[in-house]
Amino acid sequence: MLGNIKAWLSTQFFMKDKDEASYILGIKIYRDRSRRMLGLTQSSYIEKVLKRFKMENSKREFLPMRRGIKLPKKQSPKTDEELKRMSDIPYASVVGSI
């Protein structure tokens, strides 16, 4: 079955069969055959997004926000200076990147 998938993909895309993949579509693949484990990580993509939005030194969390949290209106920008600073932050692009 895998051979059929590879054959079909090679008719659609230029491909080289180089044995086991370690990266695919920006996702790192790691294996521990002795423990029968396979893992995927996007840490390099996350680092690239953090760098793009100048957030390399931000505090890292496993979950960025608890589910169902309500943000109070009092946290919104109030002064013209705060509004200007917030308007320069590409919020939709940041969220869309994750």
C-alpha positions as semicolon CSV with decimal commas, in nm:
position;residue;x (nm);y (nm);z (nm)
1;M;0,000;0,000;0,000
2;L;0,278;0,245;0,088
3;G;0,443;0,162;-0,244
4;N;0,123;0,257;-0,427
5;I;0,101;0,589;-0,243
6;K;0,465;0,668;-0,323
7;A;0,411;0,575;-0,688
8;W;0,106;0,801;-0,715
9;L;0,277;1,091;-0,536
10;S;0,578;1,063;-0,766
11;T;0,347;1,111;-1,067
12;Q;0,220;1,435;-0,910
13;F;0,542;1,575;-0,762
14;F;0,916;1,553;-0,812
15;M;1,031;1,314;-0,542
16;K;1,343;1,139;-0,424
17;D;1,310;0,835;-0,202
18;K;1,579;0,885;0,060
19;D;1,470;0,621;0,307
20;E;1,328;0,749;0,637
21;A;1,215;1,110;0,654
22;S;1,340;1,328;0,936
23;Y;1,148;1,641;0,825
24;I;0,834;1,674;0,617
25;L;0,639;1,995;0,556
26;G;0,836;2,167;0,833
27;I;0,750;1,899;1,088
28;K;1,038;1,715;1,253
29;I;0,989;1,341;1,284
30;Y;1,173;1,154;1,556
31;R;1,174;0,783;1,627
32;D;1,282;0,555;1,907
33;R;1,243;0,209;1,761
34;S;1,358;0,035;2,080
35;R;1,065;0,192;2,269
36;R;0,833;0,176;1,964
37;M;0,776;0,551;1,975
38;L;0,721;0,802;1,698
39;G;0,695;1,174;1,760
40;L;0,633;1,493;1,568
41;T;0,734;1,846;1,658
42;Q;0,695;2,186;1,497
43;S;0,946;2,360;1,723
44;S;1,148;2,503;1,432
45;Y;0,828;2,651;1,284
46;I;0,733;2,796;1,621
47;E;1,079;2,953;1,654
48;K;1,039;3,104;1,306
49;V;0,697;3,252;1,395
50;L;0,832;3,394;1,722
51;K;1,122;3,554;1,538
52;R;0,893;3,692;1,265
53;F;0,678;3,871;1,523
54;K;0,976;3,970;1,743
55;M;0,866;3,748;2,030
56;E;1,180;3,534;2,072
57;N;1,217;3,637;2,435
58;S;0,853;3,590;2,531
59;K;0,750;3,368;2,819
60;R;0,674;3,016;2,693
61;E;0,370;2,822;2,810
62;F;0,242;2,479;2,717
63;L;-0,110;2,619;2,680
64;P;-0,117;2,990;2,607
65;M;-0,459;3,051;2,762
66;R;-0,712;2,853;2,961
67;R;-1,031;2,759;2,783
68;G;-1,329;2,983;2,853
69;I;-1,130;3,272;2,996
70;K;-1,305;3,610;2,971
71;L;-1,086;3,912;2,909
72;P;-1,215;4,223;3,087
73;K;-1,274;4,541;2,890
74;K;-1,054;4,730;3,138
75;Q;-0,753;4,558;2,973
76;S;-0,831;4,734;2,644
77;P;-0,611;5,027;2,538
78;K;-0,738;5,357;2,676
79;T;-0,505;5,632;2,561
80;D;-0,431;5,737;2,204
81;E;-0,074;5,617;2,255
82;E;-0,193;5,271;2,367
83;L;-0,438;5,253;2,075
84;K;-0,161;5,341;1,828
85;R;0,076;5,083;1,978
86;M;-0,193;4,812;1,964
87;S;-0,289;4,902;1,606
88;D;0,071;4,825;1,505
89;I;0,046;4,469;1,639
90;P;-0,059;4,225;1,362
91;Y;-0,288;4,024;1,593
92;A;-0,476;3,841;1,316
93;S;-0,148;3,739;1,150
94;V;-0,003;3,615;1,478
95;V;-0,312;3,407;1,560
96;G;-0,334;3,283;1,200
97;S;0,025;3,160;1,219
98;I;-0,059;2,923;1,500
